[in-house]
Amino acid sequence: MATSLFSVAALVVTLAAVAPMHTAAHPAVDTQELSALKQEMALRQQILSDVAQDLDAAWRDRGLALESRERALQKRTFAPLNGMQDESPTAKRQVRYHQCYFNPISCFR
């Protein structure tokens, strides 16, 4: 996933660097060539915009997945003891130890 994003980003940078050099108007350019160049430039800008939006969406989705994974891990780590009726006493003791270690005030409830 990261290599494909990197290759797409490299393509975007390359197109952005080549586009200004390639579309410079020459004095002997007629109107038909000029309109073709304008269409090509508009198409190139549309492609760059689409790729940028796709990259942004991919990174945003990845960030949301990481955040939800961290929240789930935090919920599991600091689960309340009364919600663990099916757990063994050892598991309850471990959770209690972690709660007391990270938040000593929770030991005195």
N, CA and C of each residue as an Amber inpcrd file, in Angstrom:
protein
   327
   0.8360000  -1.1910000   0.0000000   0.0000000   0.0000000   0.0000000
   0.8730000   1.2440000   0.0000000   1.9150000   1.2410000   0.8360000
   2.7650000   2.4210000   0.9340000   3.5610000   2.6260000  -0.3510000
   4.0270000   1.5300000  -0.9720000   4.7940000   1.6810000  -2.2020000
   3.9220000   2.1860000  -3.3360000   2.6720000   1.7440000  -3.3900000
   1.7920000   2.2340000  -4.4500000   1.4910000   3.7200000  -4.2420000
   1.3000000   4.1350000  -2.9880000   1.0770000   5.5570000  -2.7130000
   2.3120000   6.3720000  -3.0800000   3.4910000   5.8010000  -2.7910000
   4.7290000   6.4850000  -3.1220000   4.8810000   6.6210000  -4.6280000
   4.5670000   5.5580000  -5.3750000   4.7010000   5.6260000  -6.8250000
   3.7080000   6.6180000  -7.4210000   2.4980000   6.6730000  -6.8820000
   1.5100000   7.6440000  -7.3710000   1.9760000   9.0570000  -7.0490000
   2.5210000   9.2500000  -5.8620000   3.0210000  10.5700000  -5.4840000
   4.1830000  10.9790000  -6.3870000   5.0630000  10.0340000  -6.7200000
   6.1770000  10.3270000  -7.6190000   5.6610000  10.7130000  -9.0010000
   4.6190000  10.0380000  -9.4710000   4.0170000  10.3690000 -10.7620000
   3.4390000  11.7790000 -10.7440000   2.7700000  12.1300000  -9.6630000
   2.1800000  13.4700000  -9.5500000   3.2670000  14.5310000  -9.5850000
   4.3430000  14.3090000  -8.8510000   5.4360000  15.2830000  -8.8190000
   6.0750000  15.4020000 -10.1960000   6.2680000  14.2710000 -10.8780000
   6.8620000  14.2930000 -12.2100000   5.9790000  15.0560000 -13.1910000
   4.6790000  14.7680000 -13.1660000   3.7680000  15.4780000 -14.0660000
   3.7360000  16.9680000 -13.7610000   3.7800000  17.3080000 -12.4980000
   3.7540000  18.7200000 -12.1210000   5.0280000  19.4320000 -12.5720000
   6.1540000  18.7160000 -12.5790000   7.4090000  19.3220000 -13.0010000
   7.4910000  19.4400000 -14.5180000   6.9590000  18.4630000 -15.2400000
   7.0560000  18.4440000 -16.6950000   6.0060000  19.3380000 -17.3390000
   4.8630000  19.4890000 -16.7280000   3.7580000  20.2360000 -17.3350000
   4.1350000  21.6700000 -17.7130000   4.7650000  22.4490000 -16.8570000
   5.0850000  23.8300000 -17.2570000   6.0750000  23.8960000 -18.4170000
   7.0310000  22.9630000 -18.4960000   8.0100000  22.9780000 -19.5690000
   7.3710000  22.5910000 -20.8980000   6.4540000  21.6420000 -20.8510000
   5.8810000  21.0980000 -22.0800000   4.8500000  22.0240000 -22.7030000
   4.1800000  22.7940000 -21.9110000   3.0690000  23.5910000 -22.4340000
   3.4290000  25.0570000 -22.6640000   4.7070000  25.4010000 -22.6440000
   5.0940000  26.7880000 -22.9090000   4.7450000  27.1330000 -24.3530000
   4.0700000  28.2500000 -24.5420000   3.6280000  28.6360000 -25.8810000
   4.8130000  29.1410000 -26.7010000   4.8860000  28.6860000 -27.9350000
   5.9260000  29.1270000 -28.8600000   5.3340000  30.2260000 -29.7440000
   6.1730000  31.1150000 -30.2510000   5.6380000  32.2050000 -31.0600000
   4.9520000  31.7330000 -32.3480000   5.3590000  30.5680000 -32.8750000
   4.8150000  30.1020000 -34.1490000   3.6500000  29.1320000 -33.9660000
   3.0220000  29.1120000 -32.7950000   1.9250000  28.1870000 -32.5230000
   0.6320000  28.7830000 -33.0640000  -0.0910000  27.9910000 -33.8420000
  -1.3600000  28.4960000 -34.3610000  -2.4780000  28.2380000 -33.3530000
  -3.6480000  28.7420000 -33.6280000  -4.7550000  28.6640000 -32.6740000
  -5.2290000  27.2400000 -32.4490000  -5.1360000  26.4020000 -33.4730000
  -5.5750000  25.0120000 -33.3130000  -4.6590000  24.2750000 -32.3340000
  -3.3580000  24.4680000 -32.4740000  -2.4160000  23.8400000 -31.5510000
  -2.5730000  24.4220000 -30.1490000  -2.8440000  25.7000000 -30.0890000
  -3.0210000  26.3410000 -28.7880000  -4.2390000  25.7800000 -28.0570000
  -5.3440000  25.5700000 -28.7720000  -6.5260000  24.9880000 -28.1310000
  -6.2600000  23.5440000 -27.7150000  -5.4900000  22.7980000 -28.5150000
  -5.1370000  21.4240000 -28.1480000  -4.2700000  21.4240000 -26.8920000
  -3.3440000  22.3780000 -26.8130000  -2.4960000  22.4790000 -25.6280000
  -3.3190000  22.8410000 -24.3950000  -4.2940000  23.7350000 -24.5600000
  -5.1510000  24.1010000 -23.4270000  -5.9730000  22.9130000 -22.9490000
  -6.4890000  22.1190000 -23.8910000  -7.2490000  20.9230000 -23.5130000
  -6.3520000  19.9230000 -22.7920000  -5.1320000  19.7590000 -23.3110000
  -4.1860000  18.8400000 -22.6820000  -3.8410000  19.3030000 -21.2680000
  -3.6460000  20.6020000 -21.1090000  -3.3240000  21.1440000 -19.7880000
  -4.4970000  20.9670000 -18.8260000  -5.7200000  21.1800000 -19.3110000
  -6.8970000  20.9930000 -18.4600000  -7.0360000  19.5340000 -18.0470000
  -6.7880000  18.6200000 -18.9870000  -6.8460000  17.1920000 -18.6700000
  -5.7780000  16.8230000 -17.6520000  -4.5850000  17.3680000 -17.8400000
  -3.4860000  17.0840000 -16.9110000  -3.8200000  17.5990000 -15.5080000
  -4.3960000  18.7850000 -15.4260000  -4.7870000  19.3370000 -14.1280000
  -5.8800000  18.4980000 -13.4730000  -6.8190000  17.9980000 -14.2770000
  -7.8810000  17.1420000 -13.7430000  -7.3020000  15.8450000 -13.1850000
  -6.3440000  15.2560000 -13.9090000  -5.7070000  14.0160000 -13.4400000
  -4.9600000  14.2720000 -12.1390000  -4.2090000  15.3730000 -12.0870000
  -3.4760000  15.7020000 -10.8600000  -4.4320000  15.9130000  -9.6910000
  -5.5410000  16.5660000  -9.9390000  -6.5290000  16.7950000  -8.8850000
  -7.1240000  15.4760000  -8.3920000  -7.4600000  14.5780000  -9.3250000
  -8.0250000  13.2790000  -8.9400000  -7.0340000  12.4580000  -8.1220000
  -5.7760000  12.4520000  -8.5500000  -4.7540000  11.6880000  -7.8240000
  -4.5470000  12.2740000  -6.4300000  -4.5220000  13.5890000  -6.3240000
  -4.3490000  14.2250000  -5.0150000  -5.5110000  13.8900000  -4.0870000
  -6.7350000  13.8870000  -4.6160000  -7.8920000  13.5380000  -3.7950000
  -7.8280000  12.0820000  -3.3440000  -7.4010000  11.1780000  -4.2430000
  -7.2800000   9.7650000  -3.8760000  -6.2280000   9.5590000  -2.7950000
  -5.0960000  10.2510000  -2.9390000  -4.0520000  10.1350000  -1.9180000
  -4.5420000  10.6630000  -0.5750000  -5.2240000  11.7850000  -0.5980000
  -5.7430000  12.3680000   0.6340000  -6.7350000  11.4240000   1.3010000
  -7.6180000  10.8310000   0.5170000  -8.6070000   9.8980000   1.0720000
  -7.9280000   8.6590000   1.6420000  -6.8930000   8.1640000   0.9590000
  -6.1950000   6.9740000   1.4510000  -5.5230000   7.2520000   2.7900000
  -4.8660000   8.4000000   2.9060000  -4.2040000   8.7240000   4.1700000
  -5.2180000   8.9880000   5.2730000  -6.3570000   9.6210000   4.9360000
  -7.3800000   9.8850000   5.9360000  -7.9770000   8.5730000   6.4420000
  -8.2610000   7.6300000   5.5210000  -8.8070000   6.3350000   5.9280000
  -7.8200000   5.5820000   6.8080000  -6.5500000   5.6510000   6.4720000
  -5.5260000   4.9650000   7.2660000  -5.4610000   5.5590000   8.6730000
  -5.5540000   6.8800000   8.7670000  -5.5250000   7.5400000  10.0740000
  -6.7240000   7.1680000  10.9240000  -7.9030000   7.0830000  10.3110000
  -9.1000000   6.6950000  11.0610000  -8.9920000   5.2640000  11.5610000
  -8.4310000   4.3800000  10.7480000  -8.2770000   2.9860000  11.1680000
  -7.3210000   2.8870000  12.3570000  -6.2350000   3.6390000  12.3220000
  -5.2880000   3.6170000  13.4370000  -5.9260000   4.1710000  14.7090000
  -6.6940000   5.2400000  14.5770000  -7.3520000   5.8180000  15.7560000
  -8.3580000   4.8540000  16.3650000  -9.1500000   4.1930000  15.5280000
 -10.1480000   3.2620000  16.0680000  -9.4700000   2.0630000  16.7140000
  -8.3500000   1.6070000  16.1560000  -7.6120000   0.4940000  16.7570000
  -7.0580000   0.8970000  18.1220000  -6.5350000   2.1170000  18.2240000
  -6.0090000   2.5950000  19.5060000  -7.1150000   2.7290000  20.5450000
  -8.2860000   3.2450000  20.1230000  -9.4030000   3.3670000  21.0600000
  -9.8730000   2.0030000  21.5490000  -9.9360000   1.0190000  20.6550000
 -10.3620000  -0.3250000  21.0540000  -9.3620000  -0.9300000  22.0300000
  -8.0800000  -0.7340000  21.7750000  -7.0600000  -1.2550000  22.6870000
  -7.1660000  -0.5800000  24.0420000  -7.4050000   0.7090000  24.0580000
  -7.5300000   1.4220000  25.3250000  -8.7700000   0.9700000  26.0910000
  -9.8720000   0.7210000  25.3930000 -11.0800000   0.2380000  26.0600000
 -10.8480000  -1.1330000  26.6740000 -10.1400000  -1.9980000  25.9450000
  -9.8690000  -3.3370000  26.4790000  -8.9500000  -3.2700000  27.6890000
  -7.9710000  -2.3740000  27.6490000  -7.0030000  -2.2880000  28.7350000
  -7.6430000  -1.7790000  30.0170000  -8.5110000  -0.7980000  29.9200000
  -9.0990000  -0.1920000  31.1050000 -10.5780000  -0.5230000  31.2450000
 -10.9290000  -1.7590000  30.9870000 -12.3330000  -2.1740000  31.1210000
 -12.7040000  -2.2070000  32.5990000 -13.9140000  -1.8190000  32.9490000
 -14.3240000  -1.8730000  34.3530000 -14.4150000  -3.3140000  34.8410000
 -14.1300000  -3.5170000  36.1130000 -14.1060000  -4.8780000  36.6660000
 -15.4930000  -5.4960000  36.7440000 -16.5240000  -4.7060000  36.9480000
 -17.8520000  -5.2870000  37.0950000 -18.4050000  -5.8010000  35.7680000
 -17.8340000  -5.4270000  34.6440000 -18.2930000  -5.9090000  33.3500000
 -17.5950000  -7.1730000  32.9090000 -16.8220000  -7.8000000  33.7990000
 -16.0280000  -8.9680000  33.4170000 -16.4490000 -10.1980000  34.2140000
 -17.7300000 -10.5080000  34.2560000 -18.1930000 -11.6440000  35.0480000
 -17.6590000 -12.9690000  34.5130000 -17.4750000 -13.0650000  33.2140000
 -17.0330000 -14.3230000  32.6190000 -15.5260000 -14.5200000  32.6930000
 -14.7900000 -13.5160000  33.0720000 -13.3370000 -13.6170000  33.1110000
 -12.8750000 -14.3340000  34.3790000 -11.6980000 -14.8950000  34.2900000
 -11.1380000 -15.6000000  35.4430000 -10.6260000 -14.5910000  36.4690000
 -10.4450000 -15.0310000  37.7200000  -9.9120000 -14.1140000  38.7420000
  -8.5250000 -13.5830000  38.3810000  -7.7460000 -14.3960000  37.6590000
  -6.4140000 -13.9430000  37.2600000  -6.5120000 -12.7540000  36.3120000
  -7.4250000 -12.8300000  35.3670000  -7.5980000 -11.7240000  34.4190000
  -8.0730000 -10.4740000  35.1460000  -8.9950000 -10.6390000  36.0960000
  -9.4690000  -9.4890000  36.8640000  -8.3260000  -8.8720000  37.6600000
  -7.4930000  -9.7300000  38.2240000  -6.3670000  -9.2410000  39.0130000
  -5.3820000  -8.4740000  38.1200000  -5.1430000  -8.9800000  36.9190000
  -4.2370000  -8.2870000  36.0030000  -4.7930000  -6.9230000  35.5940000
  -6.0880000  -6.8760000  35.3190000  -6.6990000  -5.5990000  34.9510000
  -6.6090000  -4.6320000  36.1210000  -6.8810000  -5.1250000  37.3010000
  -6.8220000  -4.2850000  38.4990000  -5.4030000  -3.7480000  38.7070000
  -4.3980000  -4.6120000  38.4830000  -3.0080000  -4.1950000  38.6200000
  -2.6910000  -3.0720000  37.6300000  -3.1020000  -3.2310000  36.3670000
  -2.8290000  -2.2090000  35.3590000  -3.5520000  -0.9080000  35.6770000
  -4.7770000  -1.0100000  36.1670000  -5.5000000   0.2050000  36.5210000
  -4.8130000   0.9190000  37.6750000  -4.3540000   0.1760000  38.6570000
  -3.6740000   0.7930000  39.8010000  -2.3200000   1.3650000  39.3980000
  -1.6400000   0.6940000  38.4790000  -0.3230000   1.1470000  38.0620000
  -0.4200000   2.4690000  37.3070000  -1.3610000   2.5630000  36.3680000
  -1.4670000   3.7570000  35.5450000  -2.2870000   4.8640000  36.1950000
  -3.1500000   4.5180000  37.1520000  -3.9720000   5.5150000  37.8270000
  -4.1590000   5.0570000  39.2760000  -3.2520000   5.4190000  40.1760000
  -3.3060000   4.9260000  41.5580000  -4.5950000   5.2830000  42.2910000
  -5.2740000   6.3350000  41.8950000  -6.5220000   6.7070000  42.5630000
  -7.5810000   5.6380000  42.3580000  -7.5260000   4.9130000  41.2330000
  -8.5330000   3.8830000  40.9640000  -8.3860000   2.6830000  41.9020000
  -7.2910000   2.5730000  42.6210000  -7.1080000   1.4540000  43.5570000
  -7.9920000   1.6130000  44.7900000  -8.3970000   2.8320000  45.1110000
  -9.1090000   3.0930000  46.3580000 -10.6070000   3.2440000  46.1680000
 -11.1680000   2.6390000  45.1530000 -12.6170000   2.7570000  44.9850000
 -13.3320000   1.5960000  45.6000000
